[in-house]
Amino acid sequence: MKAFYQFTKEEVLTQLKTSPSGLDKAVVPLLQKEFGENALKEGKQKSKLSILIAQFTDVMIIILVIAAVISFVVGEHTDAYVILAIIIGNAWMGYSQEYNAEKSVRMLQKMTAQYALVVRNNNPAKIEAGMLVPGDIILLEAGDIVPADARLIEVSSLKTDEASLTGESHSIEKKTDAISEQNLVPGDQHNTVFKGTIVSNGSAKAVVITIGMNTEIGKIAGLLEVGSQKTPLQKRLGVFSKQLAVIVILICLVVFGIGLWQGMAPFQMFLTALSLAVAALPEALPAVITIALAQGARRMVKQKALMRKLPAVETLGSVTYICSDKTGTLTQNIMTVEKMQAEPDKEELLRHAMILNNEVRFSEDGLLGDSTETALVNHALESGHSKEGADDQFPLLSKLPFDSERMRMSTFHKHGDKWILFVKGAPIKVTEVLSPNFKEQVPGWLDKNREWAADGLRVLFFAYKIFDKDPGEIKISIENDLDFLGMTAMIDPPREEVIAAIRECKTAGIKSVMITGDQPLTATAIAERLGMIETGHKGVKTGADLDKLSKEAFSSEVKITSVYARVSPEQKLNIVKALQANGEFVAMTGDGVNDAPSLKQADIGVAMGITGTDVSKESADMILLDDNFATIVKAVREGRRIYENIRKFILYVLSCNLGEILTVFLAPLLGLAIPLLPIHILWINLVTDGLPGLALVAEPAERDIMDRPPRPPKENLFAGGLISRILMTGSLMTIAAIFIQWWTMNQAYDVKTQQTAVFTTLCFVQLGNALSVRSVYHSMFSAGIFANRGMWGAIILTVVLQLLIVYVPFLQIIFKTAPLDWHVMGVILLVVLGCITCIELLKLISKRKYSKHQDATTI
């Protein structure tokens, strides 16, 4: 069956069993029952309870819940309460961020028309838009929001603003003639108007063809039903949590087995094994990650980037592609006159024609009307002309509106004791009505038109004719024997700051791609100006080109294409999916309704806060409050910083935990006393690990963070030699602790003093380790050792607390410690200094290996 845009006006009315006088009111209830309400269905909304429960389904959280239960069983109630507090705090922060995450379809409803002017039984009436049915005749005027998809049957200078639906940056002239082409995207269906778009000029009568979810905007609402995406960090933590759970179980079994082999009481060894299992878990990890993301989100708001979901904060650090809409994102969304060429001594007259020959209305809110015409008027105003002055010099008498056949508009004015006709229009149509005196010059003007059009500019020609006598009634036939006046060229210009932002993206290894509904020439011109493609690049693909490709060819094409033009919302969505299927992590930026499905499908959707529609904002993970593409680059830096800081925390806390486990595990095997009591392990885990660990999340970004390529999307959380660093650092701590216990035992100190010395050694070594891990590959001194004040505050506080535990009598009772004399403390400090030096040397070795690996990868 043919599409409605392929039928003539009469055929459409016949198909829908209606007439120009409208439906009979008697049949409306039957049609409403058949087709339903003209409204968008709401998607399934998550309940508050389901959002809250989802916070407890993470593997790490489940492990911590088990750890809390174990802590209660072994009698360590303080440990259990702290773990539960961390779990609850983490869940609440996640819940509060995601509570409003599923409102995209409801926001679509706010954009659509609330009322419509409908003709039924030949009587016009204003009704709720939801009551419309296919076959209804609707009347449209400038400023109206189109209430349903409708086929035009009468038009008068009608233009519609479809930027939010199709991506077109200028108003679209509409007509009533049937279109024979098949499979046209909405932007090319010039005899049809679409629900949610705006009438920018003229008036029309149209017949409703589809309503509700069957409209183009309804189809987009249906496309929004895509599964939510997990961030790279969530995926990596999922793998890490499962690996950690296996390791914890193995530790418990090994320790329990060794204890039984040594003849210890089974129940005592069971409690010891469970205590070590609790010690092996980094209880603070979920809280640290949440705090890191929350702090990053707060810093981003100061830089004009609002995060809607916490986990998405770090996702930009993994992004390999940024797919951007053109209109309003890469460009200013304001048509601007960029070039003007007038006949000799006719420049002032051309500017008068620009300000007078149009349908623009002046209001308190600025200029209203077609974006092309407002650009012409703005240019004339900025050159020093005024509407009042032009009207005084050239009072308007009548006008001939623009139409698609003539492709011209004329205005007739009085000028002193003469009369003047101003004409503007498409270049070829204006040259058809010029005086024979200009025929020799026409080829040169058309060459200039082609030159400008090749640069993506929209060109208009102007002409005029002076009359000594009043010609009387103005008809189309008056448009002849004209004098050429000049030509203008317009474009929606790129944002200046975007050029630098795209350049920085290239340095960071991120590919920028333009996906637009606009014309190929315009898209190419903007992409060249922005530096997205080289001048003369031929790799621009249109929606029609994509439709011809097989699935395999499509998948290959997206790897090499940087500019897509005249694409539909479904095609935008397919491009994002194809990139993701190729292993890329995709960010999609945009501001219109047409961007919403792609924003939601992308690994991170980025909406514009000022010009963006409610739909795009609700579909996005991040909103740019200043609509500045350059803000994305700042967000990328912040995302990389956050991910690196989380890795630093993992390196810090796991190496510290490994040092504790190996110390407790090896000491009895070497014939030494139990080196740490449960209260010591608890203190180290929650305070010595926790305070400096939390300070790590505020660590400034390393100086070369934006010179590195994006992390491979499937990169393991422990990539880059992190596991070997954890093992070697933990081993160094163990050696230091075992040495101190051996030395104190040989110096005839009692077991409590030995345990206190080991306890203090591990505490101080871990603080030194916290300073070292502030930079993964650079020396702690080259990283600006005092740059992180929070870290130094945590270190000083932890040292003070540790000294209080060791030397204050009532705390000695609680923590089962003994005071250390200056001789023991001096040896401890020397051992700590030696251990930290070894950790720094270890970092130097790792840096050299990393550099060689990077060089090999680059080659």
C-alpha positions in Angstrom: 0.0 0.0 0.0 1.2 3.5 -0.9 2.1 5.9 1.9 -0.2 8.9 2.5 2.3 11.4 1.1 2.1 9.5 -2.3 -1.7 10.0 -2.6 -3.3 13.1 -4.1 -5.4 15.3 -1.8 -8.6 13.7 -3.1 -7.3 10.2 -2.7 -6.3 10.8 0.9 -9.8 12.1 1.8 -11.3 9.1 0.1 -9.0 6.7 1.9 -9.9 8.2 5.3 -13.6 8.5 4.4 -13.7 12.2 5.1 -14.2 15.5 3.2 -12.9 19.1 3.4 -15.9 20.0 5.6 -14.7 17.4 8.2 -16.1 14.3 9.7 -19.6 13.8 10.8 -19.7 14.1 14.6 -21.8 10.9 14.8 -18.9 8.8 13.5 -16.2 10.3 15.8 -17.0 8.1 18.9 -16.7 5.0 16.7 -13.4 6.1 15.4 -12.1 7.0 18.9 -13.1 3.5 20.0 -11.2 2.0 17.0 -8.0 4.0 17.1 -7.9 5.0 20.8 -6.7 8.3 22.3 -4.3 10.6 20.4 -1.7 10.3 23.2 1.7 8.7 23.8 1.6 5.6 26.0 3.7 5.7 29.2 6.4 3.2 29.4 6.7 1.0 32.5 7.9 3.2 35.3 10.1 1.7 38.0 8.6 2.0 41.5 10.5 3.5 44.4 10.7 0.1 46.0 12.2 -1.6 42.9 14.8 1.1 42.6 15.7 0.7 46.2 15.9 -3.1 46.0 18.1 -2.9 42.9 20.7 -1.2 45.0 21.2 -4.4 47.0 21.6 -6.8 44.0 25.3 -5.9 43.3 27.6 -8.9 44.0 29.9 -6.7 46.2 27.0 -5.6 48.3 25.8 -9.2 48.7 29.4 -10.2 49.8 29.3 -7.4 52.4 25.9 -8.4 53.7 27.4 -11.9 54.2 30.4 -10.4 55.9 28.2 -8.4 58.2 26.3 -11.6 59.2 29.6 -13.4 59.8 30.8 -10.5 62.0 27.7 -10.8 64.1 28.3 -14.6 64.4 31.9 -14.2 65.5 30.8 -11.5 68.0 32.5 -8.5 66.2 29.3 -6.4 66.4 31.2 -3.1 65.8 32.5 -4.4 62.5 29.1 -5.6 61.5 27.4 -2.3 62.3 30.0 -0.3 60.3 29.6 -2.6 57.3 25.8 -2.3 57.4 26.1 1.5 57.7 28.3 1.5 54.5 25.8 -0.7 52.7 22.8 1.5 53.7 24.6 4.7 52.8 25.7 3.4 49.5 22.2 2.2 48.6 20.6 5.6 49.6 23.0 7.6 47.5 22.4 5.3 44.5 18.6 5.4 45.0 18.4 9.2 45.3 20.3 9.6 42.0 18.2 7.1 40.0 14.8 7.9 41.3 13.8 10.1 38.3 15.6 8.0 35.7 12.6 6.6 33.7 10.5 9.6 32.6 11.4 10.0 28.9 8.0 9.0 27.5 6.1 11.2 29.9 8.3 14.2 28.9 7.4 13.5 25.3 3.8 14.2 26.2 4.6 17.6 27.5 6.0 18.6 24.1 2.9 17.7 22.1 -0.1 19.9 21.5 -2.7 20.2 24.2 -5.5 21.6 22.0 -6.4 21.6 18.3 -8.6 23.6 16.0 -10.7 20.9 14.2 -13.5 21.1 11.5 -16.4 18.7 12.0 -19.7 19.1 10.2 -18.2 22.1 8.5 -17.9 23.9 11.9 -14.5 24.8 13.4 -14.1 24.0 17.1 -11.2 24.0 19.6 -10.9 20.5 21.3 -8.4 18.6 23.3 -5.7 17.2 21.0 -6.2 13.8 22.6 -9.7 13.6 21.0 -8.5 13.7 17.4 -9.1 10.8 15.1 -7.8 9.8 11.7 -9.9 11.7 9.1 -10.3 14.8 11.2 -9.7 18.1 9.4 -7.5 20.5 11.4 -6.6 24.1 10.9 -3.1 25.3 11.5 -1.6 28.8 11.9 1.9 30.2 12.7 2.9 29.4 16.2 0.7 26.3 16.5 2.1 22.9 17.7 1.0 20.3 15.2 -1.4 18.0 17.2 -1.1 14.8 15.0 0.6 13.6 11.8 -1.5 15.1 9.0 -1.5 15.3 5.2 -1.8 18.9 3.9 -4.8 19.7 1.6 -4.6 23.5 1.6 -1.5 25.7 2.4 -0.8 29.4 2.4 3.0 30.2 2.7 3.2 27.3 5.2 6.6 26.5 6.8 7.2 24.3 9.8 10.1 24.0 12.2 11.0 20.3 12.4 14.5 20.7 13.9 13.6 18.7 17.0 12.3 15.8 15.0 14.5 15.7 11.8 17.5 17.8 12.7 16.8 20.4 9.9 18.3 23.7 11.0 15.8 25.9 8.9 12.1 25.9 8.5 10.6 23.6 5.8 8.3 24.9 3.2 5.2 22.7 2.8 3.1 21.9 -0.2 0.0 19.8 -1.1 1.2 17.9 -4.2 1.6 14.2 -4.0 5.2 12.8 -3.9 6.0 9.8 -6.0 9.2 8.7 -4.4 9.1 5.7 -2.0 10.5 5.2 1.5 11.1 8.9 2.3 12.2 9.9 5.7 9.9 12.5 7.5 12.2 15.3 6.6 11.5 14.8 2.9 7.7 14.4 3.2 7.0 18.0 2.3 3.2 17.5 2.0 2.9 16.2 5.5 3.1 17.8 9.0 4.1 15.9 12.1 2.9 15.8 15.7 5.0 17.9 18.0 6.6 20.1 15.3 5.9 23.9 15.2 4.2 26.0 12.4 6.7 28.8 11.9 5.0 30.6 9.0 1.7 30.7 7.1 -1.5 28.7 7.6 -2.9 25.4 6.4 -5.8 22.9 6.4 -4.8 19.2 6.8 -6.4 15.8 7.3 -5.2 13.7 10.3 -3.6 10.5 9.0 -2.1 8.9 12.2 -2.5 9.6 15.9 -0.8 8.6 19.2 1.9 6.0 19.1 1.5 5.6 15.3 2.8 9.1 14.7 6.5 9.7 14.0 7.0 11.1 17.5 5.1 8.1 18.8 7.5 5.7 17.0 10.4 7.5 18.7 8.7 7.0 22.1 8.5 3.3 21.2 12.2 3.3 20.4 13.0 4.6 23.9 12.1 1.1 25.3 15.7 -0.1 25.2 17.5 -1.8 28.1 19.6 0.3 30.4 23.4 0.1 29.8 25.9 -1.0 32.4 28.9 1.3 32.8 32.4 0.0 32.3 33.1 0.4 36.0 30.0 -1.7 36.9 31.1 -4.4 34.6 34.6 -4.5 35.9 33.5 -4.4 39.5 31.1 -7.3 38.7 34.1 -9.4 37.5 36.2 -8.2 40.4 33.6 -9.1 43.0 33.2 -12.6 41.7 37.0 -13.1 41.6 37.3 -11.7 45.2 34.5 -14.0 46.5 36.5 -17.1 45.2 39.7 -15.8 46.7 38.0 -15.2 50.1 36.6 -18.7 50.2 40.0 -20.2 49.3 41.7 -18.2 52.1 39.1 -19.5 54.6 39.6 -23.1 53.6 43.5 -22.9 53.6 43.7 -21.2 57.0 41.1 -23.5 58.5 43.0 -26.6 57.1 46.4 -25.4 58.3 45.0 -24.8 61.8 43.5 -28.3 62.0 46.9 -29.7 60.7 48.7 -27.9 63.5 46.2 -29.4 66.0 44.3 -26.2 67.0 40.7 -26.4 68.1 38.3 -26.6 65.1 35.8 -24.0 66.4 38.6 -21.5 67.2 40.1 -22.0 63.7 36.7 -21.6 62.2 36.3 -18.2 63.8 39.9 -17.2 62.8 39.2 -18.2 59.2 36.0 -16.1 59.1 37.8 -13.1 60.7 40.4 -13.3 57.9 37.7 -13.5 55.3 36.2 -10.3 56.7 39.7 -8.8 56.7 40.2 -9.8 53.0 37.1 -7.9 51.9 37.6 -4.2 51.1 34.5 -3.1 53.0 34.9 0.6 52.0 35.1 -0.1 48.3 31.4 0.5 47.4 31.3 3.6 49.6 34.6 4.9 48.1 33.3 4.3 44.6 30.0 6.1 45.4 31.8 9.0 47.1 34.3 9.2 44.2 31.4 9.4 41.7 29.4 11.8 43.8 32.4 14.2 44.3 33.1 13.9 40.5 29.5 14.8 39.8 29.7 17.9 42.1 32.9 19.0 40.4 31.3 18.5 37.0 28.3 20.7 37.9 30.8 23.5 38.6 32.1 23.0 35.1 28.5 23.1 33.7 28.0 19.3 33.3 25.1 17.8 35.3 25.2 14.1 35.8 21.9 12.3 36.1 23.3 8.9 37.2 26.3 8.4 39.4 27.9 5.4 37.6 27.9 7.4 34.4 30.4 9.9 35.8 33.4 7.6 34.9 31.9 6.3 31.7 33.3 9.2 29.7 36.7 8.1 30.6 36.1 4.9 28.5 34.5 6.5 25.6 36.1 5.8 22.2 33.4 7.5 20.0 31.4 10.7 20.4 28.5 10.7 18.0 27.1 14.2 17.9 24.0 15.8 16.4 24.9 18.9 14.3 22.1 21.4 14.8 22.4 23.1 18.2 25.2 20.9 19.4 28.1 21.4 17.0 26.5 24.5 15.6 24.8 27.6 17.2 21.3 26.7 15.9 21.0 30.3 14.5 21.1 30.8 10.8 23.6 33.6 10.0 24.4 35.5 6.9 28.0 34.7 6.1 28.5 36.2 2.7 26.8 39.0 0.7 27.6 40.4 -2.7 25.7 43.3 -4.2 25.8 44.9 -7.6 28.0 48.1 -7.7 26.6 50.9 -5.6 23.6 48.7 -4.6 24.7 47.4 -1.2 22.4 49.7 0.8 19.5 48.9 -1.5 20.2 45.1 -1.0 20.1 45.6 2.8 16.8 47.4 2.5 15.5 44.5 0.5 16.8 42.0 3.2 14.9 43.9 5.9 11.7 44.4 3.9 11.2 41.3 1.7 10.0 38.8 4.3 7.3 37.5 6.6 9.2 38.3 9.9 7.3 39.7 12.8 9.0 41.9 15.4 8.1 41.2 19.0 9.4 41.8 22.6 11.0 38.4 22.5 12.9 39.2 19.3 12.3 38.2 15.7 9.6 35.6 14.9 9.5 33.7 11.6 11.5 31.6 9.2 15.1 31.1 10.4 16.4 32.1 6.9 14.4 35.4 6.9 15.3 36.3 10.4 19.0 35.8 9.5 18.6 38.3 6.6 16.8 40.8 8.9 19.4 40.4 11.6 22.2 41.0 9.2 20.6 44.2 8.0 19.9 45.4 11.5 23.5 44.8 12.6 24.7 46.8 9.6 23.0 49.9 11.0 19.6 49.7 9.4 16.3 49.8 11.2 12.9 48.4 10.4 11.3 51.8 11.1 13.7 53.6 8.8 13.2 51.1 6.0 9.4 51.3 6.3 9.6 55.1 6.2 11.8 55.1 3.1 9.9 52.2 1.4 6.3 51.9 2.7 4.9 48.5 2.0 1.9 48.4 -0.4 1.5 44.7 -1.1 3.3 41.4 -1.3 3.3 38.1 -3.3 4.1 35.3 -0.8 6.7 32.6 -1.5 5.5 29.4 -3.1 7.2 26.2 -4.2 6.5 26.7 -7.9 7.9 30.2 -8.4 10.4 29.8 -5.5 10.3 33.5 -5.2 8.8 36.2 -2.9 8.0 39.8 -3.9 7.1 42.9 -2.0 5.9 46.1 -3.6 6.7 49.5 -2.0 6.3 53.2 -2.6 9.6 55.1 -2.9 9.4 58.8 -3.2 7.6 59.6 -6.4 8.3 56.1 -7.8 7.4 52.5 -7.0 9.8 49.6 -6.4 9.4 45.8 -6.4 11.9 43.7 -4.3 12.2 40.0 -5.3 14.1 37.3 -3.6 14.3 33.6 -4.2 16.2 30.5 -5.4 19.1 31.5 -7.7 17.9 29.7 -10.8 14.3 31.0 -10.4 15.4 34.7 -10.0 17.7 34.5 -13.0 14.7 33.4 -15.1 12.9 36.7 -14.7 15.9 39.1 -15.1 16.1 41.7 -17.8 17.9 40.6 -21.0 20.5 43.2 -20.2 21.9 40.9 -17.5 22.0 37.6 -19.5 25.7 37.8 -20.1 26.3 38.1 -16.3 24.0 35.2 -15.3 26.6 32.4 -15.8 29.0 34.2 -13.5 26.4 34.6 -10.7 25.4 31.0 -11.0 29.0 29.9 -10.8 29.4 31.9 -7.6 26.1 30.3 -6.3 27.6 26.8 -7.0 30.8 27.8 -5.3 29.0 29.0 -2.2 26.6 26.1 -2.1 29.6 23.6 -2.3 30.7 25.2 1.0 27.3 24.2 2.5 25.9 27.7 2.3 22.2 28.4 1.5 22.2 31.0 -1.3 19.4 33.5 -2.2 19.4 35.9 -5.1 17.8 39.4 -4.9 16.4 41.5 -7.8 14.4 44.7 -8.1 12.4 46.8 -10.5 11.5 50.5 -10.4 8.2 51.8 -11.8 7.6 55.4 -12.8 3.8 54.8 -12.6 1.7 52.8 -10.2 1.2 49.4 -12.0 -2.0 48.8 -10.0 -2.9 45.4 -8.7 0.2 43.3 -8.1 0.2 39.9 -9.8 2.8 37.2 -10.5 3.2 38.5 -14.0 4.9 41.6 -12.6 8.0 39.5 -11.8 9.8 40.0 -15.1 12.4 42.3 -16.7 14.1 42.7 -13.3 17.5 44.2 -12.4 19.9 42.0 -10.5 20.5 43.4 -7.0 22.8 40.9 -5.3 23.1 37.6 -3.5 23.4 36.4 0.1 24.7 33.1 1.6 23.7 31.7 5.0 24.7 28.9 7.3 24.1 27.7 10.8 27.7 28.3 11.9 29.8 26.0 14.1 30.5 26.9 17.7 34.0 28.3 17.9 34.9 26.4 21.1 34.0 23.1 19.5 37.0 23.2 17.2 39.4 23.1 20.1 37.3 20.5 21.9 37.4 18.1 18.9 41.1 18.7 18.5 41.6 17.7 22.2 39.4 14.6 21.6 41.8 13.5 18.9 44.7 13.9 21.3 42.8 11.8 23.8 42.2 9.1 21.2 38.5 9.7 20.8 36.8 9.8 17.4 34.2 12.5 16.8 31.3 11.6 14.5 28.5 13.9 13.2 25.1 12.3 12.8 22.5 14.7 11.4 19.2 14.9 9.5 20.5 17.9 7.5 21.7 18.0 3.9 25.1 16.3 3.0 26.7 19.4 1.7 25.9 21.4 4.8 27.0 18.5 7.1 30.3 18.2 5.1 31.0 21.9 5.3 30.5 22.1 9.1 32.5 18.9 9.6 35.4 20.4 7.6 35.3 23.7 9.6 35.3 21.8 12.8 38.3 19.6 11.8 36.2 16.4 12.0 37.2 15.5 8.4 39.8 16.8 6.0 38.9 19.2 3.2 37.7 17.3 0.2 36.8 14.2 2.2 34.3 12.1 0.3 33.2 9.7 3.1 29.9 11.3 3.9 27.0 8.7 4.1 23.3 9.6 3.8 20.4 7.7 5.2 19.6 6.4 1.7 23.2 5.0 1.4 22.8 3.2 4.7 19.5 1.6 3.7 21.3 -0.1 0.8 23.9 -1.8 3.0 23.8 -5.3 4.4 24.2 -5.8 8.1 27.9 -6.8 7.6 28.6 -3.9 5.3 26.9 -1.5 7.7 29.1 -2.8 10.5 32.2 -2.2 8.4 31.1 1.2 7.2 30.6 2.7 10.6 34.3 2.1 11.3 35.4 4.6 8.7 32.6 7.1 8.4 32.8 10.4 10.3 29.7 12.2 8.9 26.2 11.0 8.4 23.5 13.1 6.7 19.8 12.8 6.1 19.4 10.0 8.6 16.3 9.0 10.5 16.0 8.4 14.3 16.1 4.6 13.6 19.3 4.9 11.6 20.9 7.0 14.4 20.0 4.3 16.8 21.4 1.6 14.4 24.7 3.5 14.0 25.2 3.6 17.8 24.3 -0.1 18.1 26.7 -1.0 15.3 29.6 0.9 16.9 28.8 -0.9 20.2 28.8 -4.2 18.4 32.3 -3.4 17.1 33.5 -3.1 20.7 33.3 0.7 20.9 32.1 2.7 23.9 29.8 5.4 22.5 28.8 8.8 23.7 25.8 10.4 21.9 25.2 14.1 22.1 22.1 15.9 21.0 19.2 18.2 21.9 16.2 17.1 19.9 13.4 14.6 20.1 15.1 12.7 17.3 18.2 12.2 19.5 16.3 10.6 22.4 16.5 6.9 21.4 20.2 7.2 20.5 20.9 9.0 23.8 19.3 6.2 25.8 21.0 3.4 23.8 24.5 5.0 24.0 26.9 4.1 26.7 26.5 7.7 27.8 23.9 10.1 26.5 24.8 13.8 26.6 21.9 16.4 26.3 22.0 20.1 25.9 20.6 22.0 28.9 19.6 25.3 27.3 18.3 24.3 23.8 17.7 20.6 24.6 14.2 19.3 24.7 12.8 17.7 27.8 12.9 14.4 26.0 16.6 14.5 25.3 17.4 15.6 28.8 15.4 12.7 30.4 17.0 10.2 28.0 20.5 11.4 28.8 23.1 10.4 31.4 24.7 13.9 31.4 23.3 17.3 30.6 25.5 20.2 29.4 24.2 23.2 31.3 26.0 25.6 28.9 25.3 23.7 25.7 29.0 23.7 25.2 30.6 20.7 23.4 33.9 21.7 25.0 32.4 20.8 28.4 32.4 17.2 27.2 36.2 17.2 27.1 36.3 18.4 30.7 34.0 15.6 31.6 36.2 13.1 29.8 39.2 14.3 31.9 37.1 14.0 35.1 35.9 10.5 34.1 39.4 9.4 33.5 40.6 11.0 36.8 37.8 9.2 38.8 38.6 5.8 37.2 42.3 6.2 37.9 41.6 7.2 41.5 39.4 4.2 42.0 42.2 2.0 40.7 44.6 3.7 43.0 42.2 2.9 45.9 42.0 -0.7 44.9 45.8 -0.9 44.6 46.1 0.7 48.1 43.5 -1.3 50.0 44.1 -4.7 48.4 47.9 -4.5 48.9 47.3 -3.4 52.5 44.8 -6.2 53.1 47.2 -8.7 51.5 49.9 -7.6 53.8 47.6 -8.2 56.8 46.5 -11.7 55.6 50.0 -12.9 54.8 51.3 -11.6 58.1 48.6 -13.5 60.1 49.0 -16.5 57.8 52.8 -16.8 57.8 53.7 -15.8 61.4 52.4 -19.1 63.0 54.1 -21.2 60.2 57.4 -19.5 61.1 57.0 -20.3 64.8 55.9 -16.8 65.8 52.9 -15.8 68.0 49.6 -14.6 66.4 50.7 -11.2 65.1 47.4 -9.4 65.0 44.2 -9.7 67.1 40.7 -9.3 65.6 40.4 -5.7 67.0 43.7 -4.8 65.3 42.5 -6.1 61.9 39.3 -4.2 62.3 41.1 -1.0 63.1 43.4 -1.3 60.1 40.6 -2.2 57.7 38.2 0.6 58.7 40.5 3.4 59.8 44.1 3.0 58.5 42.8 1.7 55.1 39.7 3.8 55.1 40.7 7.4 55.9 43.7 7.7 53.4 41.7 5.5 51.0 38.8 8.0 51.0 41.3 10.9 50.5 42.6 9.1 47.3 39.3 9.8 45.5 40.0 13.5 45.6 43.5 13.1 44.1 44.1 15.6 41.2 44.3 14.3 37.7 47.8 13.3 36.6 49.4 15.7 34.1 49.4 13.3 31.2 45.9 11.8 31.6 44.6 13.3 28.4 47.6 12.2 26.4 46.6 8.6 26.8 44.3 6.6 24.5 40.9 5.6 25.9 40.9 2.4 28.1 40.0 -0.6 26.0 36.3 -1.1 26.8 36.9 -4.8 27.8 40.0 -4.0 29.8 40.3 -5.8 33.1 40.1 -3.8 36.3 43.6 -5.0 37.2 45.2 -4.3 33.8 48.5 -2.5 33.5 50.3 -4.7 36.0 48.0 -3.9 38.9 47.9 -7.5 40.2 51.7 -7.8 40.3 51.9 -4.4 42.1 49.4 -5.6 44.7 51.3 -8.9 45.3 54.7 -7.3 45.5 53.6 -4.3 47.7 51.6 -6.7 50.0 54.7 -8.9 50.2 57.0 -6.0 51.1 54.6 -5.0 53.9 54.5 -8.6 55.2 58.3 -8.8 55.2 58.4 -5.5 57.2 55.8 -6.8 59.8 57.4 -10.2 60.2 60.8 -8.7 60.6 59.5 -6.4 63.4 57.9 -9.3 65.2 61.0 -11.4 64.9 63.2 -8.5 66.1 60.9 -7.7 69.1 60.8 -11.4 70.0 64.6 -11.7 70.0 64.8 -8.5 72.1 62.7 -10.4 74.7 59.6 -8.2 74.5 56.3 -9.9 75.5 53.7 -11.1 73.0 51.4 -8.0 73.6 54.3 -5.7 72.7 55.2 -7.8 69.7 51.6 -7.5 68.5 51.5 -3.8 69.1 54.8 -3.3 67.2 53.4 -5.3 64.2 50.1 -3.4 64.5 51.9 0.0 64.4 54.3 -1.1 61.6 51.5 -2.1 59.3 49.7 1.1 60.1 52.6 3.4 59.3 53.7 1.4 56.2 50.2 1.6 54.8 50.2 5.4 55.3 53.4 5.5 53.3 51.9 3.3 50.7 48.9 5.8 50.4 51.4 8.5 49.5 53.1 6.3 46.9 49.9 5.2 45.1 48.8 8.8 44.5 50.6 8.5 41.2 50.6 5.1 39.4 53.9 5.5 37.5 55.5 8.8 38.7 57.4 9.3 41.9 55.4 10.5 44.9 57.7 13.6 44.9 57.1 14.4 41.2 53.3 14.2 41.6 53.1 17.3 43.9 53.5 15.7 47.2 51.4 18.3 49.0 48.8 18.8 46.3 46.2 16.6 48.1 45.5 18.3 51.4 42.9 15.7 52.3 45.5 13.0 52.1 47.8 14.7 54.5 44.9 15.4 56.9 44.0 11.7 56.8 47.6 10.7 57.5 48.1 13.1 60.4 44.7 12.1 61.9 45.5 8.4 61.5 49.0 8.8 63.1 47.6 10.7 66.0 44.9 8.1 66.6 47.4 5.2 66.4 49.7 6.9 68.9 46.7 7.4 71.3 45.8 3.7 71.0 49.3 2.8 71.8 50.0 5.3 74.7 46.7 6.2 76.3 46.0 3.6 79.1 42.2 3.2 78.8 42.5 2.8 75.0 45.2 0.2 75.6 42.6 -1.9 77.4 40.1 -1.6 74.6 42.6 -2.2 71.8 44.8 -4.7 73.7 48.0 -2.8 73.1 51.1 -2.1 75.1 53.2 1.1 75.1 56.3 1.0 72.8 59.6 2.5 74.1 61.6 4.9 71.9 64.0 2.1 70.8 61.2 -0.1 69.4 59.5 3.0 67.8 62.8 4.0 66.2 63.3 0.6 64.6 59.7 0.6 63.4 60.3 4.0 61.6 63.5 2.8 60.0 61.8 -0.4 58.7 58.8 1.7 57.4 61.2 4.1 55.6 63.0 1.1 54.0 59.7 -0.5 52.9 58.4 2.7 51.3 61.7 3.1 49.4 61.3 -0.4 48.1 57.7 0.4 47.0 58.9 3.4 45.1 61.6 1.4 43.4 58.9 -1.2 42.5 56.9 1.7 40.9 59.9 2.7 38.8 60.3 -0.8 37.5 56.6 -1.0 36.6 56.8 2.4 34.8 59.6 1.1 32.5 57.6 -2.0 31.7 54.5 0.1 31.0 56.5 2.5 28.7 57.9 -0.5 26.7 54.4 -2.0 26.4 52.9 1.4 25.3 55.7 1.8 22.7 55.1 -1.7 21.4 51.3 -1.1 21.2 51.9 2.2 19.3 54.2 0.5 16.8 
